[in-house]
Amino acid sequence: MFIIKIRDDFLKSRTVEEINYKISNGEANIFTAQDLKELVRNGEVPDFEDVDVVTCGTCGIMSGTAAIFHLDIFEPGIFKKAKNIYLNGVQGFSGPCPNEWLGSIDTIVYGTTHSRDNSEYGGGFLFKDLLEGKEIDIDLESIDGKKFSSSITIEDIPRAEIIGTRMAFKNYTAFINPSNDSVSSIFNAIPMEGNFKSFSFSGCGEINPIQNDPNMDIIKKGTKVLLNGSEGIVLGNGTRSNDNKPNMMLSADMHQMDSEYFGGFKTSEGPEIFDSVALPIPILNEKVFSNLLILNKDINLPIADIRGRHLPLSNTDYSQVWESYDERPTFHMNKCIDCSNCLVEERCPTFAYSNKRGNKNLDTQLCFGCGMCSYSCIGGAFEMDTGVVNTIIDENEYAIPISCRQSDIKRAKSLTNKLKEMIENKEFML
């Protein structure tokens, strides 16, 4: 007769209800992903019993973002149905509800739609303007060709929901340009220089939510999240989600969002949109806990040709693009050489730097930490160590400077901290 002894440490588990009870009593041990990773890096891995919840997060360009608005701004009876609608020049798509003769409009606005009036303005910038309380111009054309105009703020929108059709990929891809010519792409703030002169990447590495739950044992349909600071839910798998590159479809009330975590981002192909996502991972068993111990050095970052994600060239890891590098630039005004055409102002993806009538200002609230300023400033007025990636391609060694980050680790960390505080304050239950 054989007696199989099962190790006790494989039996350690707890339920969501047990964790919520501890949260309610102020007894739960909540860690942010970044704090847990530092402990792991320092060889101070906490015991299973000492960790109840880990908050994970990411921030980056998320093209699958759209807003659903119900606009109740015109008098009933003045038009039958809306045909075309523009918000600050950004086209919305009327419907699907016709709202016949009601004077109201249901409309869907893509975060990636470009303004008809300003090639550098789009849905992402529009959404941020709304969240900041700015007045938005509305132009509407009815099905019989009549035109109407109005202006609104977000307070005039009774229903505003953000839907993310694909969000928070389990990290992403890096891009370089091996050709001789510059290549315009959504994956770089400016046309990417050729001959391996610049490196662009996305993904927040070890603090990314799905990276810490790679099999999506915890993250499922109905899981609660923070989307741009607003409590929302996972609707299911996002479009293009697969076992190798899973992502989520998310939804949350726009009224509760924080403009700090949400906005537009200029690329060489026009304006895009960035979002921030955080969610709690309850430590239900040791498998869940073990997955959370992964570090940047263990997370592969594929390097592809900017001309196509289907053209892999090499690989690196997330420690090579995030660790020991600056999260934000330092602006040395005394080093500014007053160029007649300031490349930093021209290229800044979030309009964080302005140089109007000699009034030079770097808005740290708008700054995304992409690194384009330090890459572009010929006078050296912007100091930021974004790193250099060393890689081998076709047996040749290259040292390629990181020119454009399309993810913001600082905002991601900020949102994981916010979620941790909300859980500790019993404002967010699992």
C-alpha positions as CSV (number, residue, x, y, z in Angstrom):
1,M,0.0,0.0,0.0
2,F,1.4,3.3,-1.0
3,I,0.8,6.4,1.0
4,I,1.1,9.7,-0.9
5,K,2.0,12.6,1.3
6,I,0.9,15.9,-0.1
7,R,3.0,18.9,0.9
8,D,1.1,21.3,3.1
9,D,2.4,24.3,1.1
10,F,0.4,23.1,-2.0
11,L,-2.8,23.3,0.0
12,K,-2.5,26.9,0.9
13,S,-5.5,28.8,-0.4
14,R,-8.1,31.4,0.5
15,T,-11.4,32.7,-1.0
16,V,-12.4,36.1,-2.3
17,E,-15.0,36.2,0.5
18,E,-12.3,35.7,3.1
19,I,-10.1,38.5,1.6
20,N,-13.1,40.9,1.4
21,Y,-13.8,40.1,5.1
22,K,-10.2,41.1,5.9
23,I,-10.5,44.2,3.8
24,S,-13.7,45.2,5.7
25,N,-11.9,44.8,9.0
26,G,-8.8,46.7,7.8
27,E,-6.7,43.5,8.2
28,A,-5.8,42.8,4.5
29,N,-2.2,43.0,3.4
30,I,-2.3,44.9,0.1
31,F,0.8,45.4,-2.1
32,T,1.3,47.3,-5.3
33,A,3.0,45.2,-8.0
34,Q,6.0,47.5,-8.0
35,D,6.5,47.1,-4.2
36,L,6.2,43.3,-4.4
37,K,8.7,43.2,-7.3
38,E,11.2,45.2,-5.4
39,L,11.0,42.8,-2.5
40,V,11.5,39.9,-4.9
41,R,14.5,41.6,-6.6
42,N,16.0,42.1,-3.2
43,G,15.6,38.5,-2.2
44,E,12.9,39.3,0.3
45,V,10.0,37.4,-1.0
46,P,7.1,37.6,1.4
47,D,5.2,34.5,2.6
48,F,1.9,33.5,1.1
49,E,0.2,34.3,4.4
50,D,1.5,37.9,4.3
51,V,0.0,38.9,0.9
52,D,-3.8,39.1,0.3
53,V,-4.0,41.3,-2.8
54,V,-1.6,42.8,-5.3
55,T,-2.6,45.7,-7.5
56,C,-1.3,45.7,-11.0
57,G,-1.5,48.3,-13.7
58,T,-0.5,49.5,-17.1
59,C,-0.7,52.7,-19.2
60,G,-0.2,53.1,-22.9
61,I,-1.6,53.7,-26.3
62,M,-4.8,51.7,-26.6
63,S,-6.3,52.3,-30.0
64,G,-9.4,50.3,-29.3
65,T,-11.0,53.0,-27.1
66,A,-14.4,54.5,-27.9
67,A,-16.9,56.6,-26.1
68,I,-20.7,56.1,-26.1
69,F,-22.5,59.4,-25.5
70,H,-26.2,60.2,-25.1
71,L,-26.4,63.9,-26.0
72,D,-29.7,65.6,-24.9
73,I,-29.0,69.1,-26.2
74,F,-31.6,70.1,-28.8
75,E,-35.3,70.8,-28.5
76,P,-37.6,67.9,-29.4
77,G,-39.2,68.1,-32.8
78,I,-36.6,70.2,-34.6
79,F,-35.2,67.3,-36.5
80,K,-36.2,63.7,-37.2
81,K,-32.9,61.9,-36.9
82,A,-29.2,62.9,-36.9
83,K,-27.1,62.0,-39.9
84,N,-23.7,63.5,-39.0
85,I,-22.3,64.8,-35.8
86,Y,-19.0,66.4,-34.9
87,L,-17.5,67.2,-31.4
88,N,-14.7,69.7,-31.7
89,G,-14.4,68.6,-35.3
90,V,-14.1,64.9,-34.3
91,Q,-16.7,62.8,-36.1
92,G,-19.1,60.7,-34.1
93,F,-21.3,57.9,-35.5
94,S,-25.0,58.5,-34.8
95,G,-27.0,55.6,-33.4
96,P,-27.7,52.8,-33.2
97,C,-30.8,54.2,-31.6
98,P,-32.5,56.7,-34.0
99,N,-34.2,58.9,-31.2
100,E,-36.7,60.0,-33.8
101,W,-37.9,63.6,-33.2
102,L,-36.5,63.6,-29.6
103,G,-33.8,66.2,-30.3
104,S,-31.3,63.9,-28.6
105,I,-28.5,61.8,-30.1
106,D,-26.8,58.5,-29.3
107,T,-23.3,58.6,-30.7
108,I,-20.1,56.6,-30.7
109,V,-16.8,58.4,-30.9
110,Y,-13.6,56.6,-31.6
111,G,-10.5,57.6,-29.6
112,T,-8.5,57.4,-32.8
113,T,-10.7,59.6,-35.0
114,H,-8.9,62.6,-36.3
115,S,-10.5,66.1,-36.3
116,R,-11.6,67.5,-39.6
117,D,-10.3,70.9,-38.4
118,N,-7.0,70.1,-36.8
119,S,-4.8,67.2,-38.0
120,E,-3.1,67.1,-34.5
121,Y,-6.4,66.8,-32.6
122,G,-8.5,63.6,-32.2
123,G,-10.8,61.6,-30.0
124,G,-8.2,61.1,-27.3
125,F,-7.7,64.8,-26.9
126,L,-11.5,65.4,-27.1
127,F,-12.1,63.0,-24.2
128,K,-9.4,64.6,-22.1
129,D,-10.9,68.1,-22.8
130,L,-14.3,66.8,-21.7
131,L,-12.9,65.3,-18.4
132,E,-11.2,68.6,-17.7
133,G,-14.6,70.4,-17.9
134,K,-13.8,72.3,-21.1
135,E,-16.6,73.4,-23.4
136,I,-17.0,71.3,-26.5
137,D,-18.5,72.5,-29.8
138,I,-21.2,70.3,-31.3
139,D,-22.1,70.5,-35.1
140,L,-25.0,68.3,-36.2
141,E,-26.6,67.6,-39.6
142,S,-30.0,65.9,-39.7
143,I,-31.1,63.4,-42.3
144,D,-32.9,66.2,-44.3
145,G,-29.7,68.3,-44.4
146,K,-30.5,70.8,-41.7
147,K,-27.6,72.0,-39.6
148,F,-27.5,72.7,-35.9
149,S,-24.8,73.9,-33.5
150,S,-24.4,74.0,-29.8
151,S,-21.8,73.6,-27.1
152,I,-21.6,71.4,-24.0
153,T,-19.5,70.3,-21.1
154,I,-19.4,66.8,-19.7
155,E,-22.0,67.9,-17.2
156,D,-24.5,68.2,-20.1
157,I,-23.9,64.5,-21.1
158,P,-26.2,62.3,-19.0
159,R,-24.6,59.1,-20.1
160,A,-21.0,58.7,-21.1
161,E,-19.4,55.3,-21.2
162,I,-15.9,54.3,-22.3
163,I,-15.6,50.9,-24.1
164,G,-12.2,49.4,-24.7
165,T,-12.4,46.8,-27.4
166,R,-8.8,45.7,-26.8
167,M,-6.9,46.9,-23.8
168,A,-3.9,46.1,-21.6
169,F,-2.3,43.5,-23.8
170,K,0.0,41.1,-21.9
171,N,2.8,43.5,-22.8
172,Y,3.6,44.2,-26.4
173,T,6.3,44.8,-29.0
174,A,9.3,47.0,-29.8
175,F,10.0,48.5,-33.1
176,I,13.1,49.6,-35.1
177,N,13.7,50.7,-38.7
178,P,16.4,48.7,-40.5
179,S,15.6,50.4,-43.8
180,N,17.4,53.4,-45.2
181,D,14.3,55.6,-45.3
182,S,12.2,57.1,-42.5
183,V,8.9,55.2,-41.9
184,S,5.7,56.8,-40.7
185,S,3.7,54.7,-38.2
186,I,1.4,54.9,-35.2
187,F,4.2,53.2,-33.3
188,N,6.4,56.3,-33.2
189,A,5.8,60.0,-32.4
190,I,7.7,61.0,-35.6
191,P,8.6,59.1,-38.8
192,M,11.1,56.6,-37.5
193,E,14.6,57.2,-38.7
194,G,16.2,54.4,-40.6
195,N,19.5,52.4,-40.2
196,F,18.7,51.3,-36.6
197,K,18.8,54.9,-35.2
198,S,15.8,54.7,-32.9
199,F,13.8,52.3,-30.8
200,S,10.1,52.5,-29.8
201,F,8.3,50.1,-27.5
202,S,5.1,49.5,-25.5
203,G,4.3,47.6,-22.3
204,C,4.8,48.2,-18.6
205,G,6.6,44.9,-18.0
206,E,6.4,43.3,-14.6
207,I,3.5,45.4,-13.3
208,N,1.2,44.7,-16.2
209,P,-2.1,43.0,-15.1
210,I,-2.2,40.0,-17.5
211,Q,1.5,39.5,-17.2
212,N,0.9,38.7,-13.5
213,D,-2.1,36.4,-14.4
214,P,-0.8,34.9,-17.6
215,N,-3.4,32.2,-17.9
216,M,-6.2,34.6,-16.8
217,D,-7.1,32.4,-13.8
218,I,-8.2,35.6,-11.9
219,I,-9.0,38.0,-14.7
220,K,-12.3,37.0,-16.2
221,K,-15.6,38.4,-17.5
222,G,-17.0,40.5,-14.6
223,T,-13.7,41.2,-12.9
224,K,-13.7,44.7,-11.4
225,V,-11.0,47.1,-12.7
226,L,-10.0,50.8,-12.6
227,L,-10.2,52.2,-16.1
228,N,-8.7,55.7,-16.1
229,G,-9.5,56.0,-12.4
230,S,-13.2,54.9,-12.8
231,E,-14.4,51.6,-11.4
232,G,-15.4,49.4,-14.4
233,I,-15.5,45.7,-15.4
234,V,-14.0,43.2,-17.7
235,L,-16.5,42.5,-20.5
236,G,-14.5,39.5,-21.7
237,N,-11.5,38.9,-24.0
238,G,-10.7,41.8,-26.3
239,T,-10.5,41.7,-30.0
240,R,-7.4,39.9,-31.4
241,S,-6.9,38.3,-27.9
242,N,-5.3,34.9,-28.1
243,D,-3.3,32.6,-25.8
244,N,0.0,34.2,-26.7
245,K,-1.1,37.8,-26.6
246,P,-4.3,38.1,-24.4
247,N,-6.0,41.4,-23.8
248,M,-9.2,42.6,-22.3
249,M,-12.4,44.3,-23.3
250,L,-13.3,46.8,-20.7
251,S,-16.0,49.3,-19.8
252,A,-16.4,52.1,-17.2
253,D,-18.4,55.3,-16.6
254,M,-16.5,58.3,-18.1
255,H,-17.9,60.7,-15.6
256,Q,-15.9,59.1,-12.8
257,M,-12.6,59.1,-14.8
258,D,-9.6,61.2,-14.0
259,S,-8.1,63.2,-16.9
260,E,-4.6,62.4,-15.5
261,Y,-4.9,58.8,-16.7
262,F,-6.5,59.4,-20.1
263,G,-5.8,61.5,-23.2
264,G,-4.5,62.0,-26.7
265,F,-1.0,61.1,-28.0
266,K,0.3,62.4,-31.4
267,T,2.0,59.9,-33.7
268,S,3.5,60.3,-37.1
269,E,0.3,58.9,-38.5
270,G,-1.8,61.4,-36.5
271,P,-3.4,61.4,-33.0
272,E,-3.9,58.3,-31.0
273,I,-5.2,57.7,-27.5
274,F,-3.8,56.4,-24.2
275,D,-5.5,54.8,-21.3
276,S,-4.6,53.5,-17.8
277,V,-5.8,50.3,-16.4
278,A,-5.3,48.8,-12.9
279,L,-6.9,45.8,-11.3
280,P,-6.5,43.8,-8.1
281,I,-5.2,40.2,-8.1
282,P,-6.5,38.4,-5.0
283,I,-4.0,35.7,-3.8
284,L,-6.3,32.8,-3.8
285,N,-3.7,30.1,-4.0
286,E,0.1,29.5,-4.4
287,K,-0.1,29.3,-8.1
288,V,-1.6,32.8,-8.3
289,F,1.1,34.0,-5.9
290,S,3.9,32.3,-7.9
291,N,2.8,34.0,-11.1
292,L,3.2,37.4,-9.4
293,L,6.9,36.8,-8.7
294,I,7.9,37.4,-12.4
295,L,10.4,40.2,-13.0
296,N,11.2,42.3,-16.0
297,K,14.2,40.3,-16.8
298,D,12.0,37.2,-17.4
299,I,9.6,39.0,-19.7
300,N,10.4,38.8,-23.4
301,L,10.1,41.9,-25.6
302,P,10.1,41.1,-29.3
303,I,11.7,43.6,-31.6
304,A,10.0,44.0,-35.0
305,D,10.5,45.9,-38.1
306,I,8.4,49.2,-38.0
307,R,7.0,48.3,-41.4
308,G,5.1,45.3,-39.9
309,R,4.6,43.5,-36.6
310,H,4.8,40.3,-38.7
311,L,8.5,41.0,-39.3
312,P,10.4,39.9,-36.1
313,L,14.1,40.8,-36.0
314,S,15.3,40.1,-32.5
315,N,14.3,40.0,-28.8
316,T,15.2,41.8,-25.6
317,D,13.5,41.9,-22.2
318,Y,11.7,44.6,-20.2
319,S,14.6,45.1,-17.8
320,Q,16.5,46.5,-20.7
321,V,13.9,49.2,-21.4
322,W,12.7,50.2,-17.9
323,E,15.1,49.5,-15.1
324,S,17.5,52.3,-13.9
325,Y,16.1,54.7,-16.5
326,D,14.3,58.1,-16.0
327,E,10.5,58.2,-15.9
328,R,10.4,61.9,-16.6
329,P,12.6,64.5,-18.3
330,T,14.3,67.4,-16.6
331,F,14.1,70.8,-18.5
332,H,17.1,73.0,-18.2
333,M,15.8,76.4,-19.4
334,N,19.2,78.0,-19.4
335,K,20.4,75.5,-22.0
336,C,17.6,76.4,-24.4
337,I,19.2,77.9,-27.6
338,D,15.9,79.4,-28.8
339,C,15.6,77.5,-32.1
340,S,13.3,79.3,-34.6
341,N,11.5,76.0,-35.0
342,C,11.4,74.2,-31.7
343,L,11.4,70.5,-32.4
344,V,10.3,69.6,-28.9
345,E,7.2,71.7,-29.1
346,E,6.5,70.4,-32.6
347,R,6.9,66.8,-31.7
348,C,5.7,66.4,-28.1
349,P,2.9,63.8,-28.3
350,T,0.8,65.3,-25.5
351,F,1.5,69.0,-26.0
352,A,3.3,69.0,-22.7
353,Y,5.9,71.5,-23.8
354,S,5.0,75.0,-25.0
355,N,7.2,77.9,-26.1
356,K,4.9,80.8,-26.7
357,R,6.3,84.3,-26.9
358,G,9.4,83.2,-25.0
359,N,7.3,81.7,-22.2
360,K,8.9,78.2,-22.0
361,N,6.9,75.6,-20.0
362,L,7.0,71.9,-19.5
363,D,3.7,70.8,-18.1
364,T,4.5,67.8,-15.9
365,Q,0.9,66.8,-15.6
366,L,0.6,66.4,-19.4
367,C,4.0,64.8,-19.8
368,F,3.9,61.1,-20.8
369,G,7.5,60.4,-20.2
370,C,7.9,59.2,-23.8
371,G,11.4,60.7,-24.2
372,M,10.8,62.4,-27.5
373,C,11.9,65.8,-26.0
374,S,15.4,64.6,-25.0
375,Y,15.7,62.7,-28.3
376,S,14.8,65.8,-30.3
377,C,16.3,68.8,-28.5
378,I,19.5,69.8,-30.4
379,G,20.5,72.2,-27.6
380,G,20.4,69.6,-24.8
381,A,17.9,71.5,-22.8
382,F,15.9,68.3,-22.0
383,E,17.7,65.7,-20.0
384,M,16.3,62.2,-19.8
385,D,18.0,58.8,-19.8
386,T,15.6,56.5,-21.7
387,G,18.2,53.9,-22.3
388,V,20.0,52.1,-25.1
389,V,19.0,48.6,-26.2
390,N,21.8,46.3,-27.2
391,T,20.8,43.5,-29.6
392,I,22.0,41.2,-32.3
393,I,20.3,41.1,-35.7
394,D,21.6,38.9,-38.5
395,E,24.8,38.3,-36.5
396,N,25.5,42.1,-36.3
397,E,25.5,43.9,-32.9
398,Y,23.5,47.1,-32.5
399,A,23.2,49.7,-29.7
400,I,19.9,51.5,-30.4
401,P,18.7,54.5,-28.4
402,I,15.2,54.4,-27.1
403,S,13.5,57.4,-28.7
404,C,9.8,56.9,-28.0
405,R,8.0,55.1,-25.2
406,Q,4.4,54.4,-25.9
407,S,3.7,53.3,-22.4
408,D,4.0,55.4,-19.3
409,I,5.3,53.5,-16.2
410,K,4.8,56.5,-13.9
411,R,1.0,56.7,-14.6
412,A,0.7,52.9,-14.3
413,K,2.4,53.0,-10.9
414,S,0.2,55.9,-9.9
415,L,-3.0,54.0,-10.7
416,T,-1.8,50.9,-8.9
417,N,-1.2,53.1,-5.8
418,K,-4.6,54.7,-6.2
419,L,-6.3,51.2,-6.3
420,K,-4.3,50.1,-3.3
421,E,-5.5,53.1,-1.3
422,M,-9.1,52.6,-2.5
423,I,-9.1,49.0,-1.3
424,E,-7.5,50.0,2.1
425,N,-10.2,52.6,2.5
426,K,-12.9,50.1,1.6
427,E,-13.9,52.1,-1.5
428,F,-13.2,49.1,-3.8
429,M,-14.1,45.6,-2.9
430,L,-13.1,42.5,-4.8
